[in-house]
Amino acid sequence: MDELKTVGETIQFIVIRLGDEQYGIDIKYIDNILRMQNITRVPKVAPYLKGVINLRGEVLPVMSIRIKMGLSEDVVTKSSRIIVIKMEQQGMMGIIVDEVKEVVTLETEQIEKISYDSKDEKDNYISGIGKYEGGLISLLDLNLVVPENA
Amino acid sequence: MDVSQYLEIFLDETNEHLQNLNTQILSLEQEPDNMDTINEIFRAAHSLKGMAGTMGYKRMQNLTHDMENVFSEVRNGNITVKANMIDILFQCLDALDEYNTNIRESADEGTNDNEPLIKQLNDILNGGAGEEEAKEEAAPSKEEAAGAAQENTGGKWQEISLGDSEAAVLTEALHQGQKVYGMTVKVQESCILKAARAFLVFKAVEENGEIIYSTPSAQDIEDEKFDLEFSLIVVTSDPLADVLKAAKAVSEIEDVVGGVYDFDKDSASVKQKNETAKSEEVKEAPIKAEPVHVETVEKAPAKAEPAAPAEPAKQPPQPAAPANKNDRKPAQNKPIVNRTVRVDIEKLDTLMNLVSELIIAKNSLVSASASVEGSAGSEVNDQIEYLESVTTSLHESVMKVRMVPIESVVTKFPRMIRDLSKKLDKKMELYMSGEETELDRTVVDEIGDPLMHLLRNSADHGLESAELRKERGKPEVGSIFLDAYQDGNNVVIEVRDDGNGIDTEAVKNKAIERGVITPEQAEMMNEKEIVDLLFNAGFSTAKTVSDVSGRGVGLDVVKSKIEALSGEVEVKTKLGEGSTWIIRLPLTLAIIQALMVVIGEEKYAISLGSIQTLEDIPAEEVKLVQNKEVIHLRDIVIPLIRMSEILDIQSNKDPNENLTVVIVKKGDKLAGLVVDELIGQQEIVIKSMGKYINKCKIISGATILGDGEVALILDTNALI
């Protein structure tokens, strides 16, 4: 993944699918992408916290971004993945996605910031819209998805 | 040689001496006539002075010098110990501690001269017998008298034969009216930096004269190529006593013996020469062969000029060392120093992590081996069992390395209580036990503040004033106890006082007044819940705010600090009789023995340390008391906790089957955890789950099983 670096005025995103929609996650936060595995449930925590997994000998919390965004419960399929994100404040966290599609490079002109009118709950987690090959990608703001104090 | 490399040792040793002084002065306050204590104090002060001097900390040196003077007078019986003197001495210790802190932070002692203290010290001196000149000389004089009887304790210097060139130098020196002395210096066996000590001796001696010859050679001494002794030939115009004193002032030097060296004759006639020397130098004779015991510690070698070019000693050194006259010394409890290595705690952490990884790998092997069958299988099993015992011992050893006695934290408390006693004008006494109880280093480092808070709390809020105590028929002097002991996988530290106890009514009223609870809530609360209110942030019942406690911070800080260490704190109190604060800390933070259980489809670990017994209970023996399930086991009623309900799991068990109950204990409380199945005992490595999931109280952590799955660890303390 070394060659996938932000060059100049461009940002690279990993495009994921949740249901029918495509979302982009800034590649700088991504540590790893894992196949779906058995998640150990942790009792008495928020419903979107699905539990913990073993990541190279460390215990990693995993959350369901679908539940967090108010979508329906995850349905685990062959294409389901756990994306391990690493953030400065929050540390490591796994998020479950329906599919990982591709890596795209967007120039800043291709990204449209959006203002919050929050008609839709899931819009609260989006920092902008990326236009790519005729399609639209909602760009996730991980600081909103994974708040410092969950 | 730069002294900065010895700075750390200097700081550590200064701390030790200060601690020692604190303790000794405290006991001096109790028994002002105890000569052992006074001698010990004198020695410690003297060492401090020497250390500070060598390191170039003049202010520190001045202060200790004056303290030493005072002790010297006390020792001579010219001053008697008085209360105000003890106070001043304690202030001096505080000042020294301040220097020490400054040095630690900036390698500079700061600019505080502490003149008022020095003046007070001098006042004590003047108010004494006014014989200031006695001072330092007093120290050796006593030893001289005793030493006189030991004149013939020879030193190896008598065996030195010199080459022509040195002889020529000596002849020249004698012509110039200088004197030639030989001396043998013996370093203490426990000394770690022998070469450094030797340099200090060289340096000290060279202030008085010139070292013509040394055996072993200066170079060998520098390389620490000597056993415990080395001998010098010195040319000087000073009296022998001065030279010897200078040498023995260096710490960790056990013996210095010396006399006039006659280089014309060979060693065979040394004995005779020695006699001659004695008669010639009558006034020096008593000191000549005086073995001097200098029980001081000091680290800071300075550059020593290489002495005259060394010629290998013609005669091999004899093993006959000067007699150790330990019997003459006052009884000392200085322990024999073990050989130690200072290790960065981070390195130990790394080691600990590696051991954890090893144990996880071992656990994987155990589960993988289950699939190996036949004769190969049993062989594999044998080897795995062996591996298991090795990893377990390895883990234990690493744990032990990290363990330190809580002594290092609690020794400062007697002094604190004494100060509080003066400040609060209450009479109190601190009794400590279990100082040798060991805890993980990281825990010990953190536990000091909470304990201090609790002790201050007991002293200020707990103990009544002397008058009130009298009225209540209690001894006038209040008692505070600090007891530490190990209890299973926990270490318990109790802070107990025989004071007033907690007035729950007062707490309740205060809580209502503060808006912490409503009057209706207060009605509903039992005594324990009310006492627990004390741990609320910003809660203080002290009617008057003192600078000891009652600032509204304290107990909540204590609680959060102890919880951060995975421990807990509880209070037991009886109004009028006193309170006990009980701190319970886990012995180890990383690897524990655990019982693995199955609940529903999930596996959980329960720390073996908190498990009392495992029981198989027929379903019909479960009784209901106040609508709660209990079992009656060996005359104890134990509440049952259905883990499947607590954990929101569908139990797979037929409700009519016998219950599998894990009886766990917390202090003297018991509870029975109902689980579906037991798997067995396993060594597990506790992993943090990150801050997202920490909200869950009943789970204390997670662990990785042999098959790579994650299992959660139940915190039984939170369940009871």
Interface residues (C-beta under 8 A of the other chain):
Chain A: N38 T40 R41 V42 P43 K44 V45 L49 G51 V52 I53 N54 G57 E58 V59 L60 P61 M63 Q90 G91 M92 M93 A150
Chain B: E357 I360 E602 I646 L647 D648 I649 K687 S688 M689 G690 K691 Y692 I693 K695 C696 K697 I698 I699 A702 I704 G708 E709 V710 A711 L712
